[in-house]
C-alpha cells in the first residue's frame, strides 16, 4: 500500500497467490512496439473459515478462486501463510 496525495491506494495484487500486474508490448502489423500492462483478474470475495468461525474478505485472482474451490479455503490459507503471503 502506498500513499498518494493523502489517500491510501491498495496495489493490484492477489492476496493468495501474490500475482501482480505485468508489463509488455503492443505489437502492430508494422511491428511498432508500445508499452502496455497486463492486469490481474482480481475479485473481492468473502470467505467463511469454519475453524476460526469468522468471515474474511480477500482480494483474489480468478485462478486463486478456482484453487480455493478445489482445495478449500483453510488449506489454501495454510499454504499462503507458509509462503509468507499473508499473516
Z-matrix of the N, CA and C atoms (Angstrom, degrees):
N
C 1 1.435
C 2 1.526 1 107.65
N 3 1.324 2 117.25 1 134.86
C 4 1.449 3 120.69 2 176.92
C 5 1.526 4 109.99 3 -130.50
N 6 1.316 5 115.71 4 159.68
C 7 1.458 6 121.43 5 -175.52
C 8 1.522 7 109.31 6 -103.15
N 9 1.337 8 116.35 7 130.35
C 10 1.453 9 121.33 8 173.77
C 11 1.518 10 107.97 9 -130.64
N 12 1.320 11 116.82 10 119.75
C 13 1.464 12 122.62 11 179.00
C 14 1.526 13 111.54 12 50.45
N 15 1.328 14 116.07 13 50.25
C 16 1.465 15 123.73 14 176.59
C 17 1.523 16 113.82 15 63.67
N 18 1.337 17 118.07 16 22.30
C 19 1.461 18 121.31 17 175.74
C 20 1.522 19 108.23 18 -122.40
N 21 1.306 20 116.99 19 144.05
C 22 1.454 21 121.10 20 176.54
C 23 1.522 22 109.25 21 -89.95
N 24 1.323 23 116.67 22 131.04
C 25 1.460 24 122.35 23 -178.71
C 26 1.522 25 107.56 24 -121.70
N 27 1.320 26 116.45 25 123.07
C 28 1.459 27 120.58 26 178.51
C 29 1.530 28 109.04 27 -83.25
N 30 1.317 29 115.69 28 142.53
C 31 1.455 30 120.00 29 179.44
C 32 1.523 31 110.28 30 -76.17
N 33 1.330 32 115.81 31 154.44
C 34 1.462 33 121.02 32 178.50
C 35 1.514 34 108.56 33 -85.04
N 36 1.334 35 116.10 34 78.62
C 37 1.452 36 123.08 35 -176.72
C 38 1.520 37 109.04 36 -132.84
N 39 1.320 38 116.68 37 137.84
C 40 1.464 39 121.56 38 175.02
C 41 1.525 40 108.42 39 -72.83
N 42 1.333 41 116.89 40 130.46
C 43 1.457 42 121.09 41 -177.23
C 44 1.529 43 112.53 42 -77.61
N 45 1.318 44 118.11 43 -14.88
C 46 1.464 45 121.74 44 -179.27
C 47 1.528 46 111.40 45 -96.73
N 48 1.338 47 117.28 46 -50.24
C 49 1.458 48 120.49 47 -175.20
C 50 1.520 49 113.17 48 -96.41
N 51 1.331 50 118.17 49 -20.14
C 52 1.455 51 121.16 50 -178.28
C 53 1.521 52 113.44 51 81.88
N 54 1.349 53 118.10 52 12.47
C 55 1.460 54 121.17 53 179.52
C 56 1.525 55 109.66 54 -65.73
N 57 1.356 56 115.43 55 138.99
C 58 1.454 57 121.78 56 -179.56
C 59 1.516 58 109.71 57 -125.61
N 60 1.331 59 115.70 58 175.33
C 61 1.451 60 121.74 59 175.85
C 62 1.529 61 108.71 60 -67.14
N 63 1.350 62 116.20 61 143.35
C 64 1.467 63 121.71 62 177.22
C 65 1.522 64 108.35 63 -117.11
N 66 1.325 65 116.45 64 157.94
C 67 1.453 66 121.15 65 178.59
C 68 1.516 67 109.80 66 -119.45
N 69 1.338 68 115.32 67 147.33
C 70 1.454 69 120.81 68 179.80
C 71 1.509 70 110.28 69 -156.43
N 72 1.319 71 116.28 70 -156.25
C 73 1.460 72 121.59 71 -177.39
C 74 1.514 73 111.52 72 -121.50
N 75 1.351 74 116.16 73 141.75
C 76 1.457 75 121.73 74 161.40
C 77 1.521 76 105.45 75 -84.90
N 78 1.318 77 117.62 76 130.51
C 79 1.462 78 120.54 77 -179.28
C 80 1.521 79 108.03 78 -117.67
N 81 1.335 80 116.65 79 119.60
C 82 1.460 81 121.35 80 -179.12
C 83 1.539 82 110.08 81 -83.54
N 84 1.336 83 115.65 82 176.90
C 85 1.472 84 119.44 83 178.34
C 86 1.527 85 111.42 84 -62.92
N 87 1.329 86 116.15 85 -31.24
C 88 1.465 87 119.68 86 179.04
C 89 1.532 88 111.58 87 -89.49
N 90 1.341 89 116.38 88 14.24
C 91 1.463 90 125.29 89 176.31
C 92 1.530 91 113.85 90 63.99
N 93 1.355 92 116.76 91 24.14
C 94 1.464 93 119.79 92 170.09
C 95 1.516 94 107.83 93 -73.22
N 96 1.328 95 116.44 94 137.45
C 97 1.458 96 120.10 95 -177.32
C 98 1.524 97 109.97 96 -114.88
N 99 1.322 98 115.52 97 128.79
C 100 1.463 99 121.46 98 173.40
C 101 1.517 100 107.63 99 -126.98
N 102 1.323 101 116.39 100 146.28
C 103 1.466 102 120.73 101 -176.03
C 104 1.528 103 110.99 102 -71.58
N 105 1.302 104 115.63 103 145.44
C 106 1.453 105 122.41 104 175.91
C 107 1.508 106 108.83 105 -144.94
N 108 1.333 107 117.23 106 170.35
C 109 1.455 108 120.60 107 178.92
C 110 1.525 109 110.37 108 -124.65
N 111 1.318 110 114.72 109 143.13
C 112 1.459 111 122.65 110 176.76
C 113 1.525 112 106.89 111 -104.54
N 114 1.339 113 116.58 112 106.81
C 115 1.461 114 120.46 113 -179.11
C 116 1.520 115 110.64 114 -81.30
N 117 1.323 116 115.46 115 154.12
C 118 1.459 117 122.09 116 177.27
C 119 1.523 118 108.02 117 -81.68
N 120 1.317 119 116.99 118 143.58
C 121 1.466 120 122.32 119 178.74
C 122 1.533 121 108.20 120 -80.95
N 123 1.341 122 117.14 121 85.31
C 124 1.459 123 122.37 122 -174.54
C 125 1.520 124 111.97 123 -98.45
N 126 1.338 125 114.69 124 146.18
C 127 1.457 126 122.54 125 174.79
C 128 1.518 127 108.63 126 -138.36
N 129 1.313 128 116.17 127 145.45
C 130 1.455 129 121.25 128 176.25
C 131 1.529 130 107.07 129 -95.33
N 132 1.341 131 117.53 130 117.74
C 133 1.465 132 121.86 131 -175.53
C 134 1.522 133 110.47 132 -129.67
N 135 1.332 134 115.51 133 148.59
C 136 1.460 135 121.94 134 173.83
C 137 1.522 136 108.76 135 -101.12
N 138 1.336 137 115.96 136 135.07
C 139 1.459 138 121.85 137 179.29
C 140 1.519 139 108.80 138 -126.06
N 141 1.326 140 116.58 139 142.80
C 142 1.461 141 121.52 140 175.35
C 143 1.517 142 108.32 141 -98.73
N 144 1.335 143 116.07 142 126.24
C 145 1.463 144 121.59 143 178.44
C 146 1.524 145 107.21 144 -103.93
N 147 1.343 146 118.09 145 107.54
C 148 1.474 147 120.22 146 -174.85
C 149 1.529 148 113.66 147 -67.44
N 150 1.344 149 118.38 148 -31.02
C 151 1.465 150 120.63 149 -179.27
C 152 1.526 151 111.32 150 -64.89
N 153 1.338 152 116.17 151 -39.15
C 154 1.456 153 120.77 152 -179.28
C 155 1.525 154 111.56 153 -96.14
N 156 1.330 155 117.80 154 -7.70
C 157 1.459 156 125.08 155 178.88
C 158 1.530 157 111.25 156 55.15
N 159 1.358 158 115.65 157 49.96
C 160 1.462 159 119.34 158 178.62
C 161 1.524 160 110.24 159 -151.25
N 162 1.343 161 115.12 160 162.75
C 163 1.453 162 122.94 161 177.15
C 164 1.521 163 108.94 162 -96.50
N 165 1.357 164 116.11 163 142.16
C 166 1.453 165 122.43 164 178.95
C 167 1.519 166 107.82 165 -129.73
N 168 1.345 167 117.10 166 134.03
C 169 1.461 168 121.75 167 175.24
C 170 1.517 169 108.60 168 -101.53
N 171 1.337 170 115.78 169 124.24
C 172 1.456 171 121.92 170 -178.52
C 173 1.525 172 110.03 171 -126.66
N 174 1.334 173 115.75 172 149.51
C 175 1.458 174 121.75 173 172.09
C 176 1.524 175 106.42 174 -98.68
N 177 1.343 176 116.97 175 105.95
C 178 1.465 177 121.28 176 -172.69
C 179 1.528 178 110.46 177 -121.88
N 180 1.333 179 115.46 178 153.68
C 181 1.459 180 121.38 179 175.27
C 182 1.529 181 109.24 180 -82.36
N 183 1.322 182 115.65 181 167.49
C 184 1.461 183 120.52 182 -179.25
C 185 1.523 184 110.92 183 -63.84
N 186 1.338 185 117.14 184 -37.76
C 187 1.459 186 119.81 185 179.95
C 188 1.527 187 111.14 186 -69.15
N 189 1.331 188 117.56 187 -34.89
C 190 1.466 189 120.79 188 176.67
C 191 1.527 190 110.71 189 -67.81
N 192 1.325 191 116.61 190 -34.94
C 193 1.462 192 120.88 191 177.85
C 194 1.529 193 110.92 192 -64.82
N 195 1.339 194 116.46 193 -38.68
C 196 1.463 195 120.35 194 176.69
C 197 1.525 196 110.81 195 -65.91
N 198 1.337 197 116.82 196 -37.68
C 199 1.459 198 121.33 197 177.93
C 200 1.520 199 110.45 198 -66.17
N 201 1.329 200 117.22 199 -40.33
C 202 1.472 201 121.41 200 178.62
C 203 1.525 202 110.11 201 -64.11
N 204 1.329 203 117.24 202 -40.82
C 205 1.460 204 120.55 203 178.01
C 206 1.524 205 111.67 204 -64.34
N 207 1.330 206 116.76 205 -31.74
C 208 1.462 207 120.96 206 -177.75
C 209 1.524 208 111.80 207 -81.15
N 210 1.353 209 117.36 208 -50.15
C 211 1.462 210 121.51 209 -173.33
C 212 1.522 211 114.10 210 -93.99
N 213 1.336 212 116.88 211 -28.70
C 214 1.458 213 120.75 212 -174.71
C 215 1.519 214 110.14 213 104.18
N 216 1.333 215 115.61 214 148.56
C 217 1.461 216 120.83 215 -174.47
C 218 1.525 217 111.71 216 -65.49
N 219 1.314 218 118.37 217 -36.43
C 220 1.466 219 120.83 218 -177.05
C 221 1.521 220 111.49 219 -64.43
N 222 1.327 221 116.80 220 -44.56
C 223 1.462 222 121.52 221 -179.53
C 224 1.523 223 111.26 222 -66.60
N 225 1.324 224 117.09 223 -41.27
C 226 1.464 225 121.37 224 -179.13
C 227 1.526 226 110.38 225 -66.89
N 228 1.329 227 118.32 226 -41.05
C 229 1.462 228 121.31 227 177.70
C 230 1.523 229 111.38 228 -64.75
N 231 1.337 230 116.59 229 -37.47
C 232 1.461 231 120.95 230 178.27
C 233 1.534 232 110.58 231 -62.49
N 234 1.343 233 116.76 232 -44.12
C 235 1.465 234 121.11 233 178.85
C 236 1.524 235 111.37 234 -66.20
N 237 1.345 236 117.56 235 -39.03
C 238 1.463 237 121.00 236 179.61
C 239 1.524 238 111.23 237 -66.74
N 240 1.322 239 116.87 238 -36.18
C 241 1.469 240 120.26 239 176.83
C 242 1.535 241 110.75 240 -66.20
N 243 1.341 242 116.28 241 -38.19
C 244 1.462 243 121.17 242 178.01
C 245 1.528 244 111.04 243 -62.45
N 246 1.337 245 116.99 244 -39.25
C 247 1.458 246 121.61 245 -179.54
C 248 1.519 247 111.95 246 -79.16
N 249 1.336 248 117.79 247 -10.68
C 250 1.460 249 121.44 248 178.46
C 251 1.511 250 114.09 249 84.04
N 252 1.356 251 117.51 250 16.82
C 253 1.461 252 120.12 251 179.79
C 254 1.534 253 112.18 252 -78.56
N 255 1.336 254 116.76 253 -32.09
C 256 1.470 255 121.01 254 177.45
C 257 1.515 256 108.66 255 -132.26
N 258 1.336 257 115.72 256 164.09
C 259 1.462 258 121.01 257 -179.58
C 260 1.504 259 110.82 258 -86.62
